[in-house]
């Protein structure tokens, strides 16, 4: 009888991940006025948007697995 080995995945706290990404980007680029303007989490997709003033600088999409 053959059994498939289950792949072990570490538990990931997505709220902590979002917070860490936000902290890194804002700390690294705060002297340029970068700020998080939108954080959404729907249907397994996390979206972070960072702006400088009224201009969008960076958008990150993370898919939950």
N, CA, C and O atoms as a MOPAC input file, in Angstrom:
PM7 MOZYME 1SCF
protein

 N      0.82600 1    -1.17100 1     0.00000 1
 C      0.00000 1     0.00000 1     0.00000 1
 C      0.88500 1     1.25400 1     0.00000 1
 O      1.84100 1     1.35200 1     0.76900 1
 N      0.55600 1     2.18700 1    -0.85700 1
 C      1.34000 1     3.41100 1    -0.96400 1
 C      0.59300 1     4.57700 1    -0.32100 1
 O     -0.61500 1     4.73600 1    -0.49500 1
 N      1.32800 1     5.36900 1     0.41100 1
 C      0.75100 1     6.54900 1     1.05300 1
 C      1.49000 1     7.79500 1     0.56800 1
 O      2.71400 1     7.80400 1     0.43700 1
 N      0.73400 1     8.81600 1     0.31300 1
 C      1.35700 1    10.08900 1    -0.05000 1
 C      1.81400 1    10.78800 1     1.22400 1
 O      1.09900 1    10.82700 1     2.22600 1
 N      3.00300 1    11.32900 1     1.16000 1
 C      3.49200 1    12.10000 1     2.30500 1
 C      2.81600 1    13.46200 1     2.30600 1
 O      2.72600 1    14.12800 1     1.27500 1
 N      2.35200 1    13.85800 1     3.45900 1
 C      1.74100 1    15.17800 1     3.58200 1
 C      2.83900 1    16.21700 1     3.73800 1
 O      3.77100 1    16.06000 1     4.52700 1
 N      2.70000 1    17.26800 1     2.97000 1
 C      3.65300 1    18.36300 1     3.08000 1
 C      3.29700 1    19.18700 1     4.31100 1
 O      2.16400 1    19.64800 1     4.45300 1
 N      4.25700 1    19.36700 1     5.18600 1
 C      4.02700 1    20.15300 1     6.39100 1
 C      4.26700 1    21.62200 1     6.08600 1
 O      5.32900 1    21.99700 1     5.59000 1
 N      3.28600 1    22.44200 1     6.38100 1
 C      3.40100 1    23.88100 1     6.16900 1
 C      3.35000 1    24.57000 1     7.52800 1
 O      2.50900 1    24.24700 1     8.36600 1
 N      4.25200 1    25.51700 1     7.73500 1
 C      4.20400 1    26.23600 1     9.01400 1
 C      2.94300 1    27.09100 1     9.09600 1
 O      2.45100 1    27.60200 1     8.08900 1
 N      2.43700 1    27.23400 1    10.30500 1
 C      1.27600 1    28.09400 1    10.52300 1
 C      1.70100 1    29.54200 1    10.28700 1
 O      2.76700 1    29.96400 1    10.73500 1
 N      0.87600 1    30.28400 1     9.59500 1
 C      1.19200 1    31.66600 1     9.28000 1
 C      0.05100 1    32.55600 1     9.73200 1
 O     -1.10300 1    32.35300 1     9.35500 1
 N      0.38400 1    33.52700 1    10.53100 1
 C     -0.61000 1    34.49200 1    10.98300 1
 C     -0.59700 1    35.65900 1     9.99900 1
 O      0.34600 1    36.44900 1     9.97400 1
 N     -1.65000 1    35.75900 1     9.19000 1
 C     -1.68500 1    36.76100 1     8.13200 1
 C     -1.76000 1    38.18200 1     8.67100 1
 O     -1.25200 1    39.10600 1     8.03700 1
 N     -2.37800 1    38.37300 1     9.81800 1
 C     -2.41700 1    39.71400 1    10.40600 1
 C     -1.01700 1    40.17500 1    10.79100 1
 O     -0.66400 1    41.33900 1    10.59700 1
 N     -0.21700 1    39.25200 1    11.33900 1
 C      1.16800 1    39.58800 1    11.67700 1
 C      1.98400 1    39.86700 1    10.42100 1
 O      2.81300 1    40.77700 1    10.40700 1
 N      1.75400 1    39.08800 1     9.36900 1
 C      2.46200 1    39.29300 1     8.11100 1
 C      2.16100 1    40.67600 1     7.53500 1
 O      3.07200 1    41.39100 1     7.11900 1
 N      0.89300 1    41.04600 1     7.51300 1
 C      0.49800 1    42.36700 1     7.01100 1
 C      1.16200 1    43.46200 1     7.83600 1
 O      1.69500 1    44.42600 1     7.28700 1
 N      1.12600 1    43.31000 1     9.14000 1
 C      1.71700 1    44.30300 1    10.03300 1
 C      3.22400 1    44.43100 1     9.79800 1
 O      3.75700 1    45.54000 1     9.76200 1
 N      3.90700 1    43.29600 1     9.63800 1
 C      5.35500 1    43.31500 1     9.40500 1
 C      5.70500 1    43.98400 1     8.07900 1
 O      6.63900 1    44.78300 1     8.01600 1
 N      4.96500 1    43.66300 1     7.02000 1
 C      5.21800 1    44.28100 1     5.71500 1
 C      4.99100 1    45.78100 1     5.79500 1
 O      5.79000 1    46.56700 1     5.28600 1
 N      3.90600 1    46.16900 1     6.43200 1
 C      3.60300 1    47.59500 1     6.58900 1
 C      4.73100 1    48.29700 1     7.33900 1
 O      5.18200 1    49.36400 1     6.92200 1
 N      5.18700 1    47.71100 1     8.43700 1
 C      6.25100 1    48.32000 1     9.23500 1
 C      7.53300 1    48.49200 1     8.42700 1
 O      8.16700 1    49.54600 1     8.48400 1
 N      7.91600 1    47.46100 1     7.67500 1
 C      9.15500 1    47.51900 1     6.89700 1
 C      9.08500 1    48.61500 1     5.83900 1
 O     10.00900 1    49.41900 1     5.71800 1
 N      8.00000 1    48.65200 1     5.07400 1
 C      7.87400 1    49.65400 1     4.00700 1
 C      7.83300 1    51.06300 1     4.58700 1
 O      8.53400 1    51.95100 1     4.10300 1
 N      7.02300 1    51.27400 1     5.61200 1
 C      6.89200 1    52.61800 1     6.18200 1
 C      8.19900 1    53.05600 1     6.84700 1
 O      8.60600 1    54.20700 1     6.68800 1
 N      8.86400 1    52.16500 1     7.58800 1
 C     10.12300 1    52.53400 1     8.23100 1
 C     11.19700 1    52.86100 1     7.19800 1
 O     11.95000 1    53.82100 1     7.36200 1
 N     11.26600 1    52.07200 1     6.14800 1
 C     12.30000 1    52.25200 1     5.13400 1
 C     12.10200 1    53.53700 1     4.33200 1
 O     13.07000 1    54.18900 1     3.94000 1
 N     10.83900 1    53.89700 1     4.09100 1
 C     10.56900 1    55.00400 1     3.18000 1
 C      9.78100 1    56.15400 1     3.80600 1
 O      9.25200 1    56.99700 1     3.08200 1
 N      9.69300 1    56.20600 1     5.13000 1
 C      8.91000 1    57.26300 1     5.78500 1
 C      9.47100 1    58.65500 1     5.50900 1
 O      8.71300 1    59.62400 1     5.49200 1
 N     10.76700 1    58.77600 1     5.29500 1
 C     11.34900 1    60.08600 1     5.00000 1
 C     10.84500 1    60.64200 1     3.67300 1
 O     10.97900 1    61.83700 1     3.41000 1
 N     10.26600 1    59.78300 1     2.83600 1
 C      9.70800 1    60.21600 1     1.55500 1
 C      8.19400 1    60.39900 1     1.63100 1
 O      7.56000 1    60.71300 1     0.62400 1
 N      7.61100 1    60.20500 1     2.81000 1
 C      6.17700 1    60.41000 1     2.98900 1
 C      5.32100 1    59.22000 1     2.59300 1
 O      4.13200 1    59.38000 1     2.31800 1
 N      5.90700 1    58.02800 1     2.55800 1
 C      5.14600 1    56.83300 1     2.18600 1
 C      4.22400 1    56.44200 1     3.33200 1
 O      4.63500 1    56.42600 1     4.49200 1
 N      2.97100 1    56.12500 1     3.00000 1
 C      2.02500 1    55.66200 1     4.00800 1
 C      1.10100 1    54.61300 1     3.41000 1
 O      0.84500 1    54.59600 1     2.20600 1
 N      0.60900 1    53.74500 1     4.27300 1
 C     -0.35400 1    52.73100 1     3.86000 1
 C     -1.71000 1    53.40000 1     3.71900 1
 O     -2.20200 1    54.01400 1     4.66600 1
 N     -2.32100 1    53.28400 1     2.53400 1
 C     -3.61900 1    53.92700 1     2.33900 1
 C     -4.76200 1    52.93700 1     2.27600 1
 O     -5.91400 1    53.30500 1     2.50900 1
 N     -4.46400 1    51.68600 1     1.96600 1
 C     -5.54500 1    50.71800 1     1.85300 1
 C     -5.02600 1    49.33500 1     2.22400 1
 O     -3.96200 1    48.90800 1     1.77600 1
 N     -5.79600 1    48.65700 1     3.04400 1
 C     -5.45900 1    47.28600 1     3.42700 1
 C     -6.75700 1    46.50200 1     3.37000 1
 O     -7.66700 1    46.76300 1     4.15800 1
 N     -6.86300 1    45.55100 1     2.46200 1
 C     -8.07600 1    44.75200 1     2.35400 1
 C     -7.72700 1    43.27500 1     2.38100 1
 O     -6.63200 1    42.87500 1     1.98500 1
 N     -8.65000 1    42.48800 1     2.84200 1
 C     -8.47000 1    41.04200 1     2.89200 1
 C     -9.79500 1    40.38800 1     2.53900 1
 O    -10.72000 1    40.36800 1     3.35200 1
 N     -9.88700 1    39.85200 1     1.32500 1
 C    -11.11300 1    39.20200 1     0.87900 1
 C    -10.78900 1    37.95200 1     0.08500 1
 O     -9.80800 1    37.91200 1    -0.65700 1
 N    -11.59800 1    36.95700 1     0.24200 1
 C    -11.50100 1    35.72500 1    -0.54600 1
 C    -10.07900 1    35.18900 1    -0.65900 1
 O     -9.67600 1    34.72200 1    -1.72500 1
 N     -9.32800 1    35.25000 1     0.41500 1
 C     -7.98000 1    34.71400 1     0.41700 1
 C     -6.93100 1    35.61400 1    -0.20400 1
 O     -5.78600 1    35.19300 1    -0.36700 1
 N     -7.28500 1    36.84200 1    -0.55600 1
 C     -6.32400 1    37.77500 1    -1.13900 1
 C     -6.15200 1    38.95700 1    -0.19100 1
 O     -7.12900 1    39.56300 1     0.25000 1
 N     -4.92000 1    39.26900 1     0.10800 1
 C     -4.59400 1    40.41700 1     0.94500 1
 C     -3.97600 1    41.46700 1     0.03100 1
 O     -3.05500 1    41.16700 1    -0.72900 1
 N     -4.47100 1    42.68000 1     0.10200 1
 C     -3.95500 1    43.75100 1    -0.75000 1
 C     -3.49400 1    44.91000 1     0.11800 1
 O     -4.22500 1    45.38100 1     0.99000 1
 N     -2.27900 1    45.36000 1    -0.13000 1
 C     -1.71800 1    46.52400 1     0.55700 1
 C     -1.37400 1    47.56900 1    -0.49200 1
 O     -0.75800 1    47.25400 1    -1.51000 1
 N     -1.77000 1    48.81000 1    -0.24500 1
 C     -1.44800 1    49.90600 1    -1.16300 1
 C     -0.74900 1    51.01100 1    -0.38400 1
 O     -1.20800 1    51.44600 1     0.67200 1
 N      0.36100 1    51.44300 1    -0.93100 1
 C      1.13800 1    52.51200 1    -0.31200 1
 C      1.16500 1    53.71200 1    -1.24500 1
 O      1.30100 1    53.56600 1    -2.45900 1
 N      1.03600 1    54.89000 1    -0.66900 1
 C      1.04600 1    56.13900 1    -1.43200 1
 C      2.13400 1    57.07000 1    -0.93900 1
 O      2.58500 1    56.98700 1     0.20400 1
 N      2.54500 1    57.96000 1    -1.83300 1
 C      3.33200 1    59.13300 1    -1.47300 1
 C      2.44900 1    60.30600 1    -1.83800 1
 O      2.22600 1    60.58000 1    -3.01800 1
 N      1.94300 1    61.00200 1    -0.82700 1
 C      0.97200 1    62.06300 1    -1.07400 1
 C     -0.27700 1    61.46200 1    -1.68900 1
 O     -0.87400 1    60.54500 1    -1.12500 1
 N     -0.67300 1    61.97700 1    -2.84300 1
 C     -1.87200 1    61.44800 1    -3.50100 1
 C     -1.52900 1    60.47300 1    -4.62300 1
 O     -2.42100 1    60.02700 1    -5.34500 1
 N     -0.26100 1    60.14000 1    -4.77900 1
 C      0.16800 1    59.24600 1    -5.85800 1
 C      0.42200 1    57.84200 1    -5.33900 1
 O      1.08900 1    57.64900 1    -4.32300 1
 N     -0.12200 1    56.86700 1    -6.05700 1
 C      0.09500 1    55.47300 1    -5.67100 1
 C      1.53000 1    55.08400 1    -5.98500 1
 O      2.02300 1    55.31400 1    -7.08900 1
 N      2.18300 1    54.49800 1    -5.01000 1
 C      3.58200 1    54.11900 1    -5.15400 1
 C      3.74100 1    52.61700 1    -5.35200 1
 O      4.48200 1    52.17000 1    -6.22800 1
 N      3.04100 1    51.84700 1    -4.53100 1
 C      3.27500 1    50.40800 1    -4.49500 1
 C      1.99100 1    49.69200 1    -4.11600 1
 O      1.29200 1    50.10200 1    -3.19000 1
 N      1.68500 1    48.62400 1    -4.83300 1
 C      0.55500 1    47.76700 1    -4.48800 1
 C      1.07400 1    46.34600 1    -4.35100 1
 O      1.77600 1    45.85100 1    -5.23200 1
 N      0.73600 1    45.69600 1    -3.26200 1
 C      1.12600 1    44.30500 1    -3.02700 1
 C     -0.12200 1    43.45300 1    -2.89100 1
 O     -1.04800 1    43.80700 1    -2.16000 1
 N     -0.14500 1    42.33900 1    -3.59000 1
 C     -1.22400 1    41.36500 1    -3.45500 1
 C     -0.62500 1    40.06000 1    -2.96600 1
 O      0.30900 1    39.53400 1    -3.57200 1
 N     -1.15400 1    39.54300 1    -1.88300 1
 C     -0.69800 1    38.28200 1    -1.31500 1
 C     -1.85900 1    37.30200 1    -1.34000 1
 O     -2.97000 1    37.63600 1    -0.92800 1
 N     -1.60500 1    36.10200 1    -1.81800 1
 C     -2.63900 1    35.06900 1    -1.86500 1
 C     -2.45900 1    34.10300 1    -0.70600 1
 O     -1.36800 1    33.57800 1    -0.48500 1
 N     -3.52700 1    33.87700 1     0.02300 1
 C     -3.47700 1    32.89400 1     1.11000 1
 C     -3.45100 1    31.50000 1     0.50500 1
 O     -4.15900 1    31.21600 1    -0.46100 1
 N     -2.63500 1    30.64200 1     1.07700 1
 C     -2.56200 1    29.25700 1     0.59300 1
 C     -3.03600 1    28.30100 1     1.64400 1
 O     -3.04700 1    27.09100 1     1.41900 1

